[in-house]
Amino acid sequence: MILEGKTLAAQIRQNLPQRAQEVQQKLGRPISLYAYGCADDYAAYVYLNKEVQAARKTGVQAQVFPLSRATPAAQFLEMLSQASQNPQVDAILIARPLPEHLAASGYERVLAPQKDVDGMSYVNMGNLFLCKTWQDVERLPGFVPCTAMAVIRLLNYHGIDPQGMEAAVIGRSPTVGRPLAHLLTCKNATVKICHTKTADLKKALQNEQLICCAAGQPNLLTADMAQPGAVIIDIATNVTPAGGLCGDAQTALLLEKGCPVSPVPGGVGPVTLACLLENIILSGERKA
């Protein structure tokens, strides 16, 4: 079974232009998005521009501010501080990875949580990790990291309830792995966090009913690591030598084993973009 995400993404995005238009009528201007990304990182910058173009098609006024490895941390923090305090800016998006000195600048402290549409600020991340139940998550005043939320929505769409499941998340990044593990815990799954340094990954995964891969290593999850019927959510996007895209999992072999698998591309990716666009609209609705 293929756990495709394109249909769900289309459903999420269907009424976003109308919602954006309603906000524009109330605010007297379009919803405003400021996006920042390192132009030296070609892949990340291309994807940021793809997100910005999608926002514009939804009716959002979006501007891209290019960064580089030469951008001083103080300048980056000042840019974010001004955008966070500017009442004409509704949403802020930062493409990662950032150059090391910018990533270590503490920008998460400067980022206004009500504009932080990918849930990376200390306030939004802290509020998320204070949640115990899914009801707590639904009551959050800010935003949750889009990729982590996209996985939950993809599971819901395909009728897969994590409650009571033994689950593993491969990847411990603060943007995907850790928030996803916490969301699954709030959904009452019992969650194990693994990573590329896990001593015996096959042993760690042998009893898991749900495996989410977000390590960024092609073929990391081999077919012999998962039990028959285990649900596989492949989150990573890796570039193949031929220039195509693949995830972390051996999709074809896992499908032969009876495992439902989300494809790459066409699985979590389009749902993540849809969740981001929805958050951008929501940032404007909360001000209107």
matplotlib code that plots the C-alpha trace (Angstrom):
import matplotlib.pyplot as plt

x = [0.0, 1.4, 0.7, 0.6, 0.2, -0.7, -4.5, -4.3, -2.2, -4.7, -7.5, -5.6, -4.8, -8.2, -9.7, -6.5, -6.8, -10.3, -9.1, -6.3, -8.7, -10.9, -7.9, -6.9, -10.4, -10.2, -6.6, -6.8, -3.7, -2.5, -0.9, 2.8, 5.6, 9.3, 11.5, 15.2, 17.6, 21.2, 21.7, 25.0, 23.1, 21.6, 19.1, 17.7, 17.4, 15.6, 13.2, 12.6, 11.8, 9.4, 7.6, 7.5, 6.0, 3.4, 2.5, 2.2, -0.2, -2.3, -2.6, 0.2, 2.6, 6.0, 9.5, 12.8, 15.9, 19.0, 21.7, 25.2, 28.1, 29.5, 26.3, 27.3, 25.3, 24.5, 23.0, 20.9, 19.6, 18.8, 16.9, 14.8, 14.2, 12.9, 10.6, 9.4, 8.5, 7.1, 3.2, 3.0, 4.8, 2.5, 4.7, 8.5, 10.1, 13.7, 15.2, 17.6, 20.3, 21.9, 25.6, 27.1, 27.6, 24.0, 22.6, 24.4, 23.4, 20.4, 17.9, 15.3, 15.1, 14.5, 11.9, 8.4, 6.4, 3.2, 5.0, 7.1, 5.1, 7.5, 7.5, 11.3, 11.4, 12.2, 8.7, 6.9, 9.2, 9.1, 5.3, 5.1, 7.3, 5.1, 2.2, 1.1, -1.9, -3.1, -5.7, -2.8, -1.3, -4.5, -4.8, -1.3, -1.3, 1.7, 2.8, 4.2, 7.1, 5.4, 7.1, 6.3, 2.7, 2.5, 3.4, 0.6, -1.9, -0.7, -1.3, -4.7, -5.7, -4.8, -6.7, -3.6, -4.0, -0.6, -2.3, -0.9, 1.7, 5.4, 7.0, 10.5, 11.7, 15.1, 16.5, 16.9, 17.0, 15.1, 13.2, 11.8, 12.9, 12.4, 9.2, 7.7, 8.6, 6.8, 3.7, 3.5, 3.8, 0.9, -1.0, -0.3, 2.3, 5.3, 8.2, 11.9, 14.3, 17.1, 19.7, 22.7, 24.8, 22.4, 24.6, 22.3, 19.5, 18.0, 17.7, 16.2, 13.5, 12.6, 9.4, 8.3, 4.8, 5.5, 8.9, 9.5, 12.7, 14.3, 18.0, 18.9, 20.7, 19.5, 18.8, 19.3, 16.1, 16.5, 13.7, 15.1, 14.9, 11.1, 8.6, 6.0, 3.1, 5.0, 4.0, 6.9, 6.8, 9.8, 10.4, 13.9, 14.6, 17.9, 19.3, 20.2, 23.4, 21.0, 19.6, 16.3, 14.9, 14.7, 14.1, 15.8, 13.8, 14.0, 10.4, 9.9, 11.2, 9.3, 6.1, 6.7, 6.9, 3.4, 4.5, 2.5, 5.1, 4.9, 6.8, 9.5, 8.6, 4.8, 4.4, 5.2, 6.7, 3.5, 1.7, 4.5, 4.2, 0.4, 0.8, 3.2, 0.8, -2.0, 0.1, 0.9, -2.8, -3.4, -0.8, -2.9, -6.2, -5.1, -4.4, -7.6]
y = [0.0, 3.4, 6.1, 9.0, 12.6, 14.5, 14.1, 15.2, 18.2, 19.2, 19.0, 21.2, 23.8, 23.9, 26.7, 28.6, 31.2, 32.0, 32.3, 34.5, 36.8, 37.1, 38.1, 40.7, 42.2, 42.5, 43.7, 46.0, 44.3, 40.8, 38.5, 39.3, 36.6, 37.3, 34.4, 34.0, 31.5, 30.9, 31.4, 29.5, 26.3, 25.7, 22.9, 24.6, 28.0, 26.4, 24.8, 28.0, 29.8, 26.9, 27.5, 31.3, 30.8, 28.5, 31.1, 33.8, 31.6, 31.3, 35.1, 35.9, 38.7, 37.1, 38.5, 36.5, 37.9, 36.0, 35.2, 33.9, 32.4, 36.0, 37.4, 38.5, 36.9, 40.4, 41.5, 38.3, 38.8, 42.5, 41.5, 39.0, 41.4, 44.1, 41.6, 40.3, 43.8, 45.0, 44.9, 44.7, 41.3, 38.4, 35.3, 34.6, 31.5, 30.5, 27.9, 25.4, 24.4, 27.8, 28.5, 27.4, 30.8, 31.8, 28.5, 29.2, 32.8, 32.2, 33.5, 31.3, 33.8, 36.7, 35.1, 36.2, 33.0, 34.3, 34.8, 31.6, 29.5, 26.5, 26.3, 26.8, 29.6, 28.7, 29.7, 27.5, 24.6, 24.9, 25.1, 21.9, 19.9, 21.0, 19.2, 15.8, 15.0, 15.7, 18.1, 20.1, 20.3, 21.4, 24.3, 25.6, 29.4, 29.2, 26.8, 23.2, 22.2, 21.6, 18.3, 16.7, 17.8, 16.6, 13.0, 13.0, 14.3, 11.8, 9.0, 10.3, 10.6, 7.0, 5.8, 4.9, 5.6, 5.6, 5.0, 2.0, 1.4, 0.7, 3.4, 4.4, 7.7, 7.5, 11.0, 13.3, 16.8, 19.6, 20.3, 16.9, 13.9, 15.1, 17.1, 14.2, 11.7, 14.0, 14.4, 10.6, 10.4, 12.9, 10.5, 7.8, 5.8, 4.4, 6.0, 5.2, 7.7, 6.1, 7.8, 7.0, 6.3, 3.7, 0.7, -2.0, -0.3, -3.6, -4.9, -1.5, -1.7, -5.4, -5.0, -1.6, -1.2, 2.3, 3.5, 7.1, 7.7, 11.2, 10.6, 11.6, 8.4, 6.5, 2.8, 3.3, 1.4, -2.0, -4.4, -6.9, -4.3, -4.0, -6.6, -7.6, -5.0, -2.3, 1.2, 3.1, 6.9, 8.0, 11.7, 12.2, 13.6, 12.5, 13.2, 10.1, 9.9, 10.2, 13.4, 12.0, 11.9, 9.1, 8.6, 6.6, 3.4, 0.5, 1.3, -1.5, -4.3, -3.0, -3.0, -6.6, -7.3, -6.0, -2.7, 0.4, 3.0, 6.7, 7.4, 9.9, 12.1, 12.3, 11.4, 13.6, 16.4, 17.8, 17.6, 19.6, 22.3, 22.4, 22.6, 25.5, 27.4, 26.8, 28.2, 31.3, 31.9, 31.2, 33.8, 36.4, 35.1, 35.5, 39.2, 39.9]
z = [0.0, -1.0, 1.5, -1.0, 0.1, -3.0, -2.5, 1.1, 0.2, -2.5, 0.1, 2.6, -0.1, -1.7, 0.3, 1.2, -1.6, -0.4, 3.2, 2.1, 0.2, 3.3, 5.4, 2.8, 3.0, 6.8, 7.0, 4.0, 2.5, 1.6, 4.1, 4.2, 4.3, 4.8, 3.8, 4.5, 3.1, 2.2, -1.5, -1.2, -0.5, -3.9, -3.0, 0.1, -1.7, -4.7, -2.3, -0.4, -3.7, -4.5, -1.1, -1.8, -5.3, -3.8, -1.2, -3.9, -5.8, -2.7, -2.5, -0.1, -0.6, -0.2, -0.2, -0.2, 1.6, 0.5, 3.0, 2.4, 4.3, 4.5, 6.2, 9.7, 12.5, 13.9, 10.6, 10.4, 13.9, 13.2, 10.0, 12.0, 14.8, 12.5, 10.7, 14.1, 15.3, 12.0, 12.2, 8.4, 8.4, 9.4, 8.7, 8.8, 7.2, 7.5, 5.2, 6.8, 6.9, 7.6, 7.6, 10.9, 12.4, 11.6, 12.9, 16.2, 16.4, 18.7, 16.0, 17.6, 20.5, 18.2, 16.0, 17.0, 17.9, 16.3, 13.0, 13.2, 10.7, 10.9, 14.7, 15.2, 17.8, 21.4, 22.5, 20.0, 20.5, 24.2, 24.2, 22.0, 24.4, 27.3, 25.6, 27.0, 25.0, 21.4, 22.9, 24.3, 20.9, 19.3, 21.9, 21.1, 20.4, 18.0, 15.4, 15.2, 12.8, 9.5, 8.5, 11.9, 11.6, 8.0, 9.1, 11.7, 9.1, 6.5, 9.1, 9.9, 6.2, 5.6, 8.7, 10.7, 14.4, 16.3, 19.6, 21.3, 18.6, 19.2, 17.0, 16.0, 14.6, 12.8, 13.1, 16.1, 14.5, 16.3, 13.1, 12.3, 14.4, 18.0, 17.4, 15.5, 18.3, 20.7, 18.5, 18.3, 22.1, 22.3, 20.0, 22.7, 20.7, 22.6, 20.8, 20.4, 18.8, 16.7, 14.5, 12.3, 15.4, 16.8, 17.4, 16.0, 14.0, 12.8, 16.4, 17.5, 14.8, 14.9, 16.9, 15.7, 14.1, 12.9, 11.5, 10.5, 8.6, 8.6, 8.6, 5.1, 4.1, 1.0, 1.8, 5.5, 6.2, 4.5, 4.0, 6.6, 9.3, 9.4, 10.4, 7.9, 7.8, 9.7, 8.6, 7.0, 6.8, 4.6, 5.3, 3.9, 0.5, -1.0, -4.5, -6.5, -8.7, -11.7, -10.3, -9.1, -5.6, -3.1, 0.6, 3.3, 2.8, 0.3, -0.8, -3.4, -1.2, 1.8, -0.2, -1.2, 2.5, 3.0, 4.6, 3.8, 2.7, 2.0, -1.3, -2.0, -3.8, -3.4, 0.3, 3.2, 1.0, -0.6, 2.8, 4.5, 1.9, 2.4, 6.1, 5.7, 3.4, 5.9, 8.7, 6.7, 6.2, 9.8, 10.8, 9.0, 10.3, 13.9, 13.2, 11.1]

ax = plt.figure().add_subplot(projection="3d")
ax.plot(x, y, z, "-o")
ax.set_aspect("equal")
plt.show()
